[in-house]
Amino acid sequence: MAIKKSELYSSLWKSCDELRGGMDASQYKDYVLVLLFVKYVSDKYAGVEDALIEVSQGASFQDIFALKGDKEIGDKINKIIKKLAEANELTGVIDVADFNDENKLGKGKEMQDKLSNLVAIFNNPALNFSKNRADGDDILGDAYEYLMRNFATESGKSKGQFYTPAEVSRVVAKVIGMEMATSQEQTIYDPTCGSGSLLLKAADEAKKGISIYGQEMDNATAALAKMNMILHNNEAAEIYQDNTLANPFFKSDDGGLKIFDFAVANPPFSTKSWSNGIDLEEDDYGRFTGYGIPPAKNGDYAFLLHLIRSLKSNGKGAIILPHGVLFRGNVEAKIRENILKRGYIKGIIGLPAKRTFEKGHR
């Protein structure tokens, strides 16, 4: 019998309570989500022959739980997670958080108690995903996003830093016609994928499957996206960490940008440093040719032009941008005019809380 989501959320949030006091709330995810990931893959893959994720002896959640009360629990958790990471090419993804950090987790008995209580919460029978996860349900993925929302809210930071609300993601997926995807060979791309929530919701609409590609500049957030893909059974998704505008990872054989069937994005609004590392007069990827160069201190149109250039001739894309892109003058007005003349914009939808997105077709 599947557990109620409210019960799962309550258990996970208790784990956050154990971490309060030594770190900013936005850092809880570095610990809680890694343990959530280890618990999930241990329940699902431990002891399973030829499993997608190898969970060997000494590298499972039960090995972590066995450390409860151990004076060296922090250091030993690090070693267990490192072993799991190395066996599955997840180094730099799940082993980023330091469970032996005295500045965040306290010294001596304080760390010992804090981590012991934390792992005990994850050992709750209600969190046994091998028994409680119903067919077709995505309880764990939903819990992941629930925690993402609460981390962002409590830390006073914008959720948009790494998370696009599920409701907005579903609208984006609908307007670009993801349900029209016909095979796993088709592709969807997010150049600023954050934790991958927008990509995943869009991909969910493709009933016959779709190949997922994403890039994210922030290292920790890119790691979250990789874990999120695995948690949502999209292990083959390609997620890379780097600056999309200056160093796009996905390229064609001739060195230009790789083009996709679908593209979505929720880029950082009006970023002032977008042009760092780019030769604006001779952009290697031709993103600004025929449109104009966005202003040096506002990157909204830079991301939109990158998205357009990343679409196939019959591709469809949607991007979430601030309202200002509709009204600002000077070079942005010229760029807007050139985009409209090419017939790429098929619709604009105003969202609550000062959010908009434009739907493009190329």
N, C-alpha and C positions, 0 to 999 in steps of 0.2 A: 504494500500500500504506500502510495506516494505521500510524503509529508506535506503539510501546509506551508506555503511560502512564508507566512507570518512567523511560524515557529523557527524556520531556518534563519530568517532575518534577525530575529531576537537573539538567537544563539551567536550569530556572527557579530552582532553589535556588542554583546558582552565582551567579546575578545578585544574590542577597541577600548573598553573601559579599563582593561588591564594595562594598556599602554599609556594612559593619560599621565601627564605630568613631566615626562622627560623629553617630549618631542612635540612638534607642531602636528596638528590633526591631519594635515595633508600627507604626513609621513607614515601614518598608520598603515596605509595601503602597502607600503614596502614590506611589511611584516605579515599582516593579516592575509593579504592576497597570495603571498608565496605559500603560507601554510595551507590556505584553501586549495591551492593548486596541487601541493604535495599530497594532501588528503584525498583529493579527487582521483589523481592518477594512481595512487596506491590502492584505493578501493576498486578501481576499474581494471587495473592492469597487473597488479602484483600476483605472481603465480600463473599468469596467462602466457602460454607459449606463443612465441612470435608476435607478441603484442606491439602495438605501434609505439608505445612508450615503455622502455625497459625499466622495470622497478626491481632491482636485484636485492639480495639479502644485504642488510646494512644500509639500504638507501630508501627506506619506506617511512611512511608516517608512523607506523608502529614502532620503528626504531627510535623515532623522535619521542614518542609518548613514553617509551621505556626509560627515558632520561629524567622523568619527573622526580624532582628532589635531588638530582645529582648536582654537586657543587660546581661542576664544569659544564653545565647544561648548555650554556651559550656557545662555547667553543665546539662542543660535540654536535650541536644542531648545524652549525656552519659546515662541518665536515660531512655530515650526512647529505645535506642539500648539494654540496659540491660534488659528491659522488653521483648523485642522481643527474645533475647537470652535465657532467662529463660523459656519462653513458648515453646521453640523448642529444648531444650537440646544443645544449641549452646554457653553456657557460656565458656569463654576462647577461643572462636573462632572468634566471630564478635564483642566482647566487649573489645578487647585488646587495641585499640587506645584510647587515652585520648583526647577528644575534648575540654577539659578545661585546657590543658597544656599551661601555659603562656610562658614557655621557647620556645615552638615550634610555637605557634599561636599568641603570643603577649598579651599584657595586655589591659584591658578595652575596649575602642572604637576600637582599632586595631583588637582584637579578634572578637569583635562583627561584624565589617565590613567584615573581612576575611571570617568568617563562613557564614555570610548572603549571600555574593557573591557566595560562594562555593555551598550552597544548591540551590541557584537560578539557577545555571548552570544545575543542575540535574533535575530541574523542567521544562526544555525545552520540549515542546510538541514532539519534535523529539525523545525524550527518553521515550516516553510512550510505554512501551513494551507490554502492553495488546492490543494495537491497531496496532502497527507497526511491530511486530515480525511475519514474514511469516512462514507458515507451513514448517517444515523441515529445516528452516534456523537457524543458531546459531550465530546471530549477536552479542549477548551479550558475549558469550563465546569467539568469535573472538576478541572483544574489550578488554576483560580481558587479553588475551595473547598479544595483541598489546601494552597495557599499561605495562605489565610485561617486554617486550623487551625494551621499552623506559626507564623505570625506571632503569633497569640494565645498559643500555648504558650510560645514563646521570650521574649516580652515579660513573661511572668509575669501577664498579664491573663486574665480569664475569657473563654473562647471565646464565651460567651453574650452578650458585649457587642455582637457583630455577627454571630454565626454560630450556627446551630442544627445539630448533627451530622446528617448525611444519614440515619443509621439512625433517629433520633428523628423526623425530618421524614417519613419514609416511613410510620412507624407512625401519625402524626397524620393523614396523607392517607388511609390505609386506614380508620381508624375513623370518619371523617366521610363516607365513601362517595364520594370524589371520582370514582371510576369510574362513578358514576351520573349524572354531569353529561351533559346531552344536547345542548348546543349552545354555540357561541362566545358567545351572548348571555347566558349565565349568568355569574355573577360570584364572585370570591373576593377576600377582603380580609384584610390584616394591618395592624393599627393600630400595631405596633411592629416594622416589618419588618426592621430591621438591614440586612444586606447582601442580603437577599432570598432567602436559601437556603431557608427554610421555605416561602415562597410558591412558589418554583420547583418544589420537590419535590412539593408538593401539586398544582400545576397540571399537572405531568407525568402525573398519574394520570387527568386528564380527556382521554380519547382523542379526543374531538371538539373539543377546545380549550375555553378559558374566558377571560373578560376579567379582567385582574389589576389590583388596586388596593392600594397600600401607602403608609404614612406612617411617617417616621422622624425623631426629634428631632435627632440628631447630623448636622451638615451633611456631614462627610466620609463618614460611613457611608451617608447617603442617596445621595451621589454614587456610592459603590461599588455600591449597589443598582441604580441606573440603568444603570451599565456592565454589571452582571451580567445584567440583563434583555436587553440587546442581545447580549451574548455567548451567551445561551441562546435567541436567536431569538424573544424576546418584546418586540420593539421598541415595540409599542403599549401596553405596560403603563404605568399611571399611578402614578408614585412622587413623593411630595411631602415636603418637609422642613418640620417644625414639631412643636410639642408636641401630641400627639394628644388628651390629656385636656383641656388648656386651649384649644386652637385646632384642633379637628378640621377637616380640609380637605374631606372628602367629606360633602356635605349634600344633603338633599332639597329640592324646590322650595319647601316651606313653612318652610324654615330649620331643620328637625330633622336628625337624622343620616340619611345615606343608608343603606339597608338592602341586604344582600347575601344571595346564596344559600348561600355558604360563608364561614367566617371562621376564621383560625388566628392564634395569637400566642404569642410567647415573650418576655413583657415583662420589664423589669428587676425582679428579686426584691426585695420589701419596701422599695421606694424611699420615702424619708422626705419628699420634697419634692413629692409628686404633686399636692397641692392648690393649688400656686401658680397664680394666675390664674383660679381657679374660684370662683364664688359657690356655696358648698356648700348653702346653704339654698334657693336658687332656680336650680338648674342649668338652663341653657338647653335642655338636651337630654333632661331627664327620666330620667337614668340611675340616679338613686338613689331615685326615687319608688317607694314600696311595698316597698323593700328595707332602707333605712337608709343612713347616710353612713359610709363606711369611716373608720377612725381616721386622724387627721391625719398620723401618722408611719409609716403602713404602707399602701402603695398596691396591694397584691395584689388586693383585691376591687374596687378602682376600675377596674382593667383588665378584670377579669372582667365587671363590670356594663356597661362600655363595649362589650365584645364582644357580650354578650347583646342590648343595645339596637341593635346594628348588624346583627342578623340578621332576615331575613324570618320570617313566622309559621311557615313550614315549613323554615327555614334550619337548617343544621348547623354547629357550630363546635367547635374544640378549643383549649385553652389550656394552656401549660406553666407550672406554679406550684409553689412550695415546699410541702412536706408540711404546714407550719403552718396552711395555709388549712383543713385538715380538722379541726383540733383547737382553735384559739384561741377564747377566750371573749369575753364582753362584746358589743360591737356586732357583731363579726365573727360570733359565734354566731347572732345574730338575722338577719343578712344571709344566712348559710348556710341557716337554717331557711326563710326566705322564698323563696329560690331553689328549695329542695327541694320546697316546697309547690306550686310552679307546675309541677313535673314537668320542669324543664329539664335536670337532670343525668341522663344515661342510663348513665354509666359512669365509673369512676375507675381509672386504671392506675398502679401504682407503678413508677417507673423506677430503674435503678441510679444510683449516685453522687448520691443525695439529690435526684433529679428526679421530679416527678409531673406529670401533666396530667389535666385534667378534660375530659370530653366533654359539650358542651351541645347541647340541641335546643330550639328555640323555635318 
